[in-house]
Amino acid sequence: MIRLATPDDLPMLAKLGAAMHRESNYSPLDYSYEGAMKTGLALMESPDGFVCVAERDHELVGFILGFASA
């Protein structure tokens, strides 16, 4: 199921983001759990942002986030 994320999802989203970061070309750079959670919350609170999660058997297995700007 895909749904809008809530602030309660942020710790798991930061954990999933860290796993994705380790597999990316950016892995030599530092990853900030705190920064990831602040960014996720800012997007959730912004009228121009969104954060959605993919959930399977009540477990978060993916996410997508974005920001629209004109």
C-alpha positions in Angstrom: 0.0 0.0 0.0 1.2 3.5 -0.7 0.2 6.3 1.7 1.2 9.8 2.8 3.9 9.6 5.4 3.5 10.9 8.9 6.0 12.3 11.3 6.0 8.9 13.1 7.4 7.4 10.0 10.5 9.6 10.0 12.9 7.4 12.0 12.3 4.4 9.7 12.5 6.7 6.6 15.9 7.9 7.8 17.0 4.3 8.3 15.9 3.3 4.8 17.6 6.5 3.5 20.8 5.4 5.1 20.6 2.0 3.4 20.0 3.6 0.0 22.9 6.1 0.7 25.3 3.2 1.4 24.5 1.7 -2.0 24.8 5.0 -3.9 27.6 6.9 -5.6 27.4 9.3 -2.6 28.4 6.6 -0.1 31.8 8.2 0.6 30.0 11.3 2.0 28.6 11.4 5.5 24.9 10.6 6.0 22.9 12.6 8.6 19.9 10.8 10.2 19.0 14.1 11.9 19.3 16.0 8.6 17.2 13.4 6.8 14.4 13.6 9.4 14.5 17.4 9.4 14.2 17.4 5.6 11.4 14.9 5.7 9.4 16.9 8.2 10.0 20.1 6.3 8.6 18.5 3.2 5.6 17.1 5.1 4.8 20.6 6.5 5.3 22.4 3.2 2.3 23.1 0.9 4.7 22.4 -2.0 6.3 19.2 -0.6 5.1 15.6 -0.3 6.4 12.4 1.3 4.8 9.0 0.5 5.7 5.6 1.9 5.3 2.1 0.6 4.1 -0.3 3.2 3.9 -4.1 3.1 2.6 -6.2 6.0 2.7 -3.0 8.3 6.4 -2.5 7.5 7.8 0.4 5.5 9.7 -0.9 2.5 10.1 2.3 0.4 9.4 6.0 0.1 9.4 8.9 -2.4 9.6 12.5 -1.6 9.5 15.7 -3.6 9.1 19.4 -3.8 7.4 21.4 -6.5 8.6 24.9 -7.4 7.6 27.3 -10.0 
